Amino acid sequence: MIDISKGRFWDLPLSLVSGCTRCSPGCANCWSLAMEKRFRFVYRRGECLFLDPACGGERINDTRILTHPERLSIPLKRRKPTVYAILNDLHHEKVPMEFRVDAYSVMFGCIQHTYLVLTKRPEEMLRYFKENTLPEYSGHDHIWHGLTVCNQQEADEKIRVFLQVPGWKILSIEPMLSGMNIEVYLEHYRRGNDTEPSSLDAVILGGETGPGARPIKIEWVRFVRDQCQNAGIPFFFKSFGKYPPFGNYRLLDGRTHDELPWIKTEKKG
């Protein structure tokens, strides 16, 4: 069972990629890059081992990307249906296309699990599907693709590209750094000359945590929540982050908002 009491919307992480590069204002206090500043890496026969900084070794910086093909078999060994969050950005421009193909081959073939594949790079995600899937591909019910944005400008620049990705689509607003109007993206949006409509299928929202966290305003959260309710789109509120009002980091107007549509989905028309 997913532990939503802590604002988590997945069961287990599946870290297929190490390393990332900043590409958004939301990356300023990135937890992943913070972890890689804390640890050093040493490479031995193609394996990546975490070492305490005091032990020496080679420090990995935020421009080096490492894939972990040895972890692709993890879902194959687990019978219990599990929601996996694919970490880090599988669609980073420096992740080889061949590795992305291998990752999707595992996801396509291991259908008892649900996979959440989030990116900040919708152009790269879309490029994968244009180069590696058939034109009639419409998505798999157990794979949810997500786009992470942090403010209105980033949403307007990236969502229209993301809506061209086939299948189920999540918008992740985390960390939320400004008020946002996403109403147009919650409705069916016709792209170019394409006659098939596409829209967002769920919205996740959360404030920033950790050192240097920037505050979130309760009215920002309410506005997005209300837009989702008006459009009939599932809304999951993760938390207010480091600066919760009234002392509770998950309650919004007296209750939690825990709509997780990937727990039970029906096949798209």
TORKOL-4160 file (C-alpha; in steps of 0.2 Angstrom, whole numbers, padded with zeros to 4 digits, m for minus):
269
<pt num="1" X="0000" Y="0000" Z="0000"/>
<pt num="2" X="0006" Y="0018" Z="m0004"/>
<pt num="3" X="0009" Y="0028" Z="0012"/>
<pt num="4" X="m0001" Y="0043" Z="0007"/>
<pt num="5" X="0000" Y="0049" Z="0026"/>
<pt num="6" X="0017" Y="0055" Z="0022"/>
<pt num="7" X="0013" Y="0063" Z="0005"/>
<pt num="8" X="0020" Y="0049" Z="m0005"/>
<pt num="9" X="0012" Y="0044" Z="m0021"/>
<pt num="10" X="0022" Y="0028" Z="m0025"/>
<pt num="11" X="0027" Y="0012" Z="m0016"/>
<pt num="12" X="0046" Y="0011" Z="m0021"/>
<pt num="13" X="0059" Y="0021" Z="m0031"/>
<pt num="14" X="0068" Y="0013" Z="m0045"/>
<pt num="15" X="0084" Y="0023" Z="m0048"/>
<pt num="16" X="0089" Y="0019" Z="m0066"/>
<pt num="17" X="0099" Y="0035" Z="m0068"/>
<pt num="18" X="0111" Y="0044" Z="m0057"/>
<pt num="19" X="0116" Y="0062" Z="m0060"/>
<pt num="20" X="0106" Y="0077" Z="m0067"/>
<pt num="21" X="0108" Y="0095" Z="m0073"/>
<pt num="22" X="0098" Y="0110" Z="m0068"/>
<pt num="23" X="0086" Y="0115" Z="m0081"/>
<pt num="24" X="0072" Y="0124" Z="m0071"/>
<pt num="25" X="0071" Y="0137" Z="m0057"/>
<pt num="26" X="0064" Y="0122" Z="m0047"/>
<pt num="27" X="0081" Y="0114" Z="m0048"/>
<pt num="28" X="0089" Y="0126" Z="m0036"/>
<pt num="29" X="0088" Y="0115" Z="m0021"/>
<pt num="30" X="0087" Y="0099" Z="m0030"/>
<pt num="31" X="0087" Y="0084" Z="m0017"/>
<pt num="32" X="0096" Y="0073" Z="m0030"/>
<pt num="33" X="0110" Y="0085" Z="m0033"/>
<pt num="34" X="0112" Y="0088" Z="m0015"/>
<pt num="35" X="0114" Y="0069" Z="m0012"/>
<pt num="36" X="0128" Y="0069" Z="m0025"/>
<pt num="37" X="0137" Y="0083" Z="m0017"/>
<pt num="38" X="0136" Y="0074" Z="m0001"/>
<pt num="39" X="0143" Y="0057" Z="m0008"/>
<pt num="40" X="0158" Y="0053" Z="m0019"/>
<pt num="41" X="0158" Y="0040" Z="m0032"/>
<pt num="42" X="0171" Y="0027" Z="m0037"/>
<pt num="43" X="0170" Y="0017" Z="m0053"/>
<pt num="44" X="0176" Y="0000" Z="m0053"/>
<pt num="45" X="0173" Y="m0013" Z="m0067"/>
<pt num="46" X="0158" Y="m0002" Z="m0073"/>
<pt num="47" X="0150" Y="m0002" Z="m0056"/>
<pt num="48" X="0146" Y="0013" Z="m0046"/>
<pt num="49" X="0148" Y="0013" Z="m0027"/>
<pt num="50" X="0143" Y="0026" Z="m0014"/>
<pt num="51" X="0157" Y="0031" Z="m0003"/>
<pt num="52" X="0158" Y="0042" Z="0012"/>
<pt num="53" X="0167" Y="0059" Z="0007"/>
<pt num="54" X="0181" Y="0055" Z="0019"/>
<pt num="55" X="0185" Y="0039" Z="0010"/>
<pt num="56" X="0191" Y="0049" Z="m0006"/>
<pt num="57" X="0186" Y="0043" Z="m0023"/>
<pt num="58" X="0180" Y="0054" Z="m0038"/>
<pt num="59" X="0166" Y="0067" Z="m0035"/>
<pt num="60" X="0152" Y="0066" Z="m0048"/>
<pt num="61" X="0146" Y="0084" Z="m0053"/>
<pt num="62" X="0129" Y="0089" Z="m0060"/>
<pt num="63" X="0134" Y="0086" Z="m0078"/>
<pt num="64" X="0139" Y="0068" Z="m0077"/>
<pt num="65" X="0125" Y="0055" Z="m0080"/>
<pt num="66" X="0126" Y="0037" Z="m0076"/>
<pt num="67" X="0114" Y="0024" Z="m0081"/>
<pt num="68" X="0111" Y="0007" Z="m0071"/>
<pt num="69" X="0107" Y="m0007" Z="m0083"/>
<pt num="70" X="0109" Y="m0019" Z="m0068"/>
<pt num="71" X="0094" Y="m0012" Z="m0060"/>
<pt num="72" X="0082" Y="m0015" Z="m0075"/>
<pt num="73" X="0078" Y="m0033" Z="m0069"/>
<pt num="74" X="0072" Y="m0027" Z="m0052"/>
<pt num="75" X="0053" Y="m0026" Z="m0057"/>
<pt num="76" X="0055" Y="m0043" Z="m0065"/>
<pt num="77" X="0059" Y="m0051" Z="m0048"/>
<pt num="78" X="0044" Y="m0044" Z="m0038"/>
<pt num="79" X="0028" Y="m0052" Z="m0040"/>
<pt num="80" X="0018" Y="m0041" Z="m0029"/>
<pt num="81" X="0010" Y="m0027" Z="m0039"/>
<pt num="82" X="0020" Y="m0011" Z="m0035"/>
<pt num="83" X="0020" Y="0007" Z="m0040"/>
<pt num="84" X="0037" Y="0012" Z="m0045"/>
<pt num="85" X="0044" Y="0030" Z="m0046"/>
<pt num="86" X="0057" Y="0030" Z="m0060"/>
<pt num="87" X="0072" Y="0040" Z="m0054"/>
<pt num="88" X="0081" Y="0051" Z="m0059"/>
<pt num="89" X="0076" Y="0059" Z="m0076"/>
<pt num="90" X="0075" Y="0044" Z="m0088"/>
<pt num="91" X="0073" Y="0057" Z="m0102"/>
<pt num="92" X="0088" Y="0067" Z="m0099"/>
<pt num="93" X="0096" Y="0072" Z="m0115"/>
<pt num="94" X="0112" Y="0063" Z="m0110"/>
<pt num="95" X="0103" Y="0046" Z="m0106"/>
<pt num="96" X="0107" Y="0035" Z="m0121"/>
<pt num="97" X="0091" Y="0031" Z="m0132"/>
<pt num="98" X="0096" Y="0013" Z="m0131"/>
<pt num="99" X="0095" Y="0013" Z="m0112"/>
<pt num="100" X="0078" Y="0021" Z="m0113"/>
<pt num="101" X="0072" Y="0008" Z="m0125"/>
<pt num="102" X="0078" Y="m0006" Z="m0113"/>
<pt num="103" X="0069" Y="0003" Z="m0098"/>
<pt num="104" X="0053" Y="0003" Z="m0108"/>
<pt num="105" X="0055" Y="m0014" Z="m0114"/>
<pt num="106" X="0055" Y="m0020" Z="m0095"/>
<pt num="107" X="0040" Y="m0009" Z="m0091"/>
<pt num="108" X="0030" Y="m0015" Z="m0106"/>
<pt num="109" X="0033" Y="m0033" Z="m0102"/>
<pt num="110" X="0031" Y="m0032" Z="m0083"/>
<pt num="111" X="0013" Y="m0026" Z="m0082"/>
<pt num="112" X="0008" Y="m0031" Z="m0064"/>
<pt num="113" X="0017" Y="m0015" Z="m0059"/>
<pt num="114" X="0013" Y="0003" Z="m0061"/>
<pt num="115" X="0027" Y="0015" Z="m0067"/>
<pt num="116" X="0028" Y="0034" Z="m0064"/>
<pt num="117" X="0040" Y="0042" Z="m0077"/>
<pt num="118" X="0042" Y="0060" Z="m0073"/>
<pt num="119" X="0053" Y="0072" Z="m0083"/>
<pt num="120" X="0057" Y="0091" Z="m0084"/>
<pt num="121" X="0062" Y="0088" Z="m0102"/>
<pt num="122" X="0046" Y="0085" Z="m0112"/>
<pt num="123" X="0055" Y="0087" Z="m0129"/>
<pt num="124" X="0066" Y="0073" Z="m0125"/>
<pt num="125" X="0051" Y="0062" Z="m0119"/>
<pt num="126" X="0042" Y="0066" Z="m0135"/>
<pt num="127" X="0057" Y="0062" Z="m0145"/>
<pt num="128" X="0058" Y="0045" Z="m0137"/>
<pt num="129" X="0040" Y="0041" Z="m0143"/>
<pt num="130" X="0043" Y="0048" Z="m0160"/>
<pt num="131" X="0058" Y="0038" Z="m0163"/>
<pt num="132" X="0054" Y="0021" Z="m0154"/>
<pt num="133" X="0036" Y="0018" Z="m0155"/>
<pt num="134" X="0023" Y="0014" Z="m0169"/>
<pt num="135" X="0012" Y="0028" Z="m0175"/>
<pt num="136" X="m0003" Y="0019" Z="m0168"/>
<pt num="137" X="0004" Y="0018" Z="m0150"/>
<pt num="138" X="m0008" Y="0026" Z="m0138"/>
<pt num="139" X="0000" Y="0021" Z="m0121"/>
<pt num="140" X="m0001" Y="0008" Z="m0108"/>
<pt num="141" X="m0013" Y="0008" Z="m0094"/>
<pt num="142" X="0001" Y="0004" Z="m0081"/>
<pt num="143" X="0013" Y="0018" Z="m0086"/>
<pt num="144" X="0010" Y="0036" Z="m0081"/>
<pt num="145" X="0021" Y="0050" Z="m0088"/>
<pt num="146" X="0023" Y="0065" Z="m0079"/>
<pt num="147" X="0030" Y="0083" Z="m0082"/>
<pt num="148" X="0037" Y="0093" Z="m0067"/>
<pt num="149" X="0035" Y="0112" Z="m0067"/>
<pt num="150" X="0037" Y="0125" Z="m0054"/>
<pt num="151" X="0029" Y="0141" Z="m0060"/>
<pt num="152" X="0018" Y="0149" Z="m0074"/>
<pt num="153" X="0031" Y="0152" Z="m0086"/>
<pt num="154" X="0038" Y="0135" Z="m0086"/>
<pt num="155" X="0020" Y="0128" Z="m0087"/>
<pt num="156" X="0016" Y="0138" Z="m0103"/>
<pt num="157" X="0033" Y="0133" Z="m0111"/>
<pt num="158" X="0032" Y="0114" Z="m0108"/>
<pt num="159" X="0014" Y="0108" Z="m0106"/>
<pt num="160" X="0009" Y="0110" Z="m0124"/>
<pt num="161" X="0024" Y="0099" Z="m0129"/>
<pt num="162" X="0020" Y="0086" Z="m0115"/>
<pt num="163" X="0002" Y="0084" Z="m0120"/>
<pt num="164" X="0008" Y="0076" Z="m0136"/>
<pt num="165" X="0015" Y="0062" Z="m0126"/>
<pt num="166" X="0004" Y="0047" Z="m0128"/>
<pt num="167" X="m0006" Y="0038" Z="m0114"/>
<pt num="168" X="m0009" Y="0044" Z="m0096"/>
<pt num="169" X="m0002" Y="0061" Z="m0091"/>
<pt num="170" X="0002" Y="0069" Z="m0074"/>
<pt num="171" X="0007" Y="0087" Z="m0071"/>
<pt num="172" X="0018" Y="0088" Z="m0056"/>
<pt num="173" X="0019" Y="0106" Z="m0048"/>
<pt num="174" X="0034" Y="0104" Z="m0037"/>
<pt num="175" X="0041" Y="0114" Z="m0029"/>
<pt num="176" X="0027" Y="0126" Z="m0032"/>
<pt num="177" X="0035" Y="0144" Z="m0033"/>
<pt num="178" X="0021" Y="0155" Z="m0040"/>
<pt num="179" X="0003" Y="0155" Z="m0043"/>
<pt num="180" X="m0003" Y="0146" Z="m0058"/>
<pt num="181" X="m0018" Y="0145" Z="m0070"/>
<pt num="182" X="m0018" Y="0128" Z="m0079"/>
<pt num="183" X="m0036" Y="0128" Z="m0083"/>
<pt num="184" X="m0033" Y="0127" Z="m0102"/>
<pt num="185" X="m0022" Y="0112" Z="m0100"/>
<pt num="186" X="m0035" Y="0103" Z="m0090"/>
<pt num="187" X="m0047" Y="0104" Z="m0104"/>
<pt num="188" X="m0045" Y="0094" Z="m0121"/>
<pt num="189" X="m0032" Y="0103" Z="m0131"/>
<pt num="190" X="m0030" Y="0100" Z="m0149"/>
<pt num="191" X="m0012" Y="0101" Z="m0155"/>
<pt num="192" X="m0008" Y="0107" Z="m0173"/>
<pt num="193" X="m0017" Y="0097" Z="m0186"/>
<pt num="194" X="m0020" Y="0082" Z="m0175"/>
<pt num="195" X="m0038" Y="0078" Z="m0173"/>
<pt num="196" X="m0036" Y="0068" Z="m0157"/>
<pt num="197" X="m0038" Y="0078" Z="m0141"/>
<pt num="198" X="m0027" Y="0077" Z="m0126"/>
<pt num="199" X="m0027" Y="0083" Z="m0109"/>
<pt num="200" X="m0019" Y="0081" Z="m0092"/>
<pt num="201" X="m0026" Y="0066" Z="m0082"/>
<pt num="202" X="m0020" Y="0071" Z="m0064"/>
<pt num="203" X="m0011" Y="0085" Z="m0055"/>
<pt num="204" X="0001" Y="0083" Z="m0040"/>
<pt num="205" X="0006" Y="0098" Z="m0031"/>
<pt num="206" X="0019" Y="0101" Z="m0017"/>
<pt num="207" X="0030" Y="0114" Z="m0008"/>
<pt num="208" X="0048" Y="0114" Z="m0006"/>
<pt num="209" X="0057" Y="0105" Z="0008"/>
<pt num="210" X="0075" Y="0105" Z="0015"/>
<pt num="211" X="0088" Y="0118" Z="0017"/>
<pt num="212" X="0085" Y="0134" Z="0007"/>
<pt num="213" X="0067" Y="0130" Z="0004"/>
<pt num="214" X="0056" Y="0143" Z="m0003"/>
<pt num="215" X="0039" Y="0146" Z="0004"/>
<pt num="216" X="0022" Y="0142" Z="m0004"/>
<pt num="217" X="0006" Y="0152" Z="m0002"/>
<pt num="218" X="m0010" Y="0143" Z="0003"/>
<pt num="219" X="m0020" Y="0153" Z="m0010"/>
<pt num="220" X="m0009" Y="0146" Z="m0024"/>
<pt num="221" X="m0013" Y="0129" Z="m0019"/>
<pt num="222" X="m0032" Y="0132" Z="m0017"/>
<pt num="223" X="m0032" Y="0140" Z="m0034"/>
<pt num="224" X="m0025" Y="0125" Z="m0043"/>
<pt num="225" X="m0036" Y="0113" Z="m0032"/>
<pt num="226" X="m0051" Y="0122" Z="m0037"/>
<pt num="227" X="m0047" Y="0122" Z="m0056"/>
<pt num="228" X="m0044" Y="0103" Z="m0055"/>
<pt num="229" X="m0061" Y="0101" Z="m0046"/>
<pt num="230" X="m0070" Y="0111" Z="m0059"/>
<pt num="231" X="m0063" Y="0101" Z="m0073"/>
<pt num="232" X="m0065" Y="0084" Z="m0064"/>
<pt num="233" X="m0046" Y="0080" Z="m0064"/>
<pt num="234" X="m0039" Y="0070" Z="m0049"/>
<pt num="235" X="m0029" Y="0081" Z="m0037"/>
<pt num="236" X="m0015" Y="0075" Z="m0025"/>
<pt num="237" X="m0008" Y="0088" Z="m0013"/>
<pt num="238" X="0008" Y="0081" Z="m0006"/>
<pt num="239" X="0012" Y="0095" Z="0007"/>
<pt num="240" X="0016" Y="0113" Z="0010"/>
<pt num="241" X="0034" Y="0108" Z="0012"/>
<pt num="242" X="0045" Y="0117" Z="0025"/>
<pt num="243" X="0033" Y="0131" Z="0029"/>
<pt num="244" X="0015" Y="0123" Z="0033"/>
<pt num="245" X="0002" Y="0135" Z="0039"/>
<pt num="246" X="m0007" Y="0131" Z="0055"/>
<pt num="247" X="0006" Y="0118" Z="0059"/>
<pt num="248" X="0000" Y="0104" Z="0048"/>
<pt num="249" X="0010" Y="0101" Z="0032"/>
<pt num="250" X="m0003" Y="0091" Z="0022"/>
<pt num="251" X="m0020" Y="0098" Z="0027"/>
<pt num="252" X="m0028" Y="0110" Z="0015"/>
<pt num="253" X="m0044" Y="0118" Z="0021"/>
<pt num="254" X="m0046" Y="0105" Z="0035"/>
<pt num="255" X="m0043" Y="0089" Z="0025"/>
<pt num="256" X="m0030" Y="0080" Z="0014"/>
<pt num="257" X="m0032" Y="0078" Z="m0005"/>
<pt num="258" X="m0026" Y="0061" Z="m0010"/>
<pt num="259" X="m0033" Y="0057" Z="m0027"/>
<pt num="260" X="m0022" Y="0044" Z="m0035"/>
<pt num="261" X="m0030" Y="0038" Z="m0051"/>
<pt num="262" X="m0016" Y="0026" Z="m0056"/>
<pt num="263" X="m0021" Y="0015" Z="m0041"/>
<pt num="264" X="m0036" Y="0010" Z="m0052"/>
<pt num="265" X="m0038" Y="0014" Z="m0070"/>
<pt num="266" X="m0049" Y="0010" Z="m0084"/>
<pt num="267" X="m0043" Y="0008" Z="m0102"/>
<pt num="268" X="m0043" Y="0024" Z="m0112"/>
<pt num="269" X="m0056" Y="0025" Z="m0126"/>
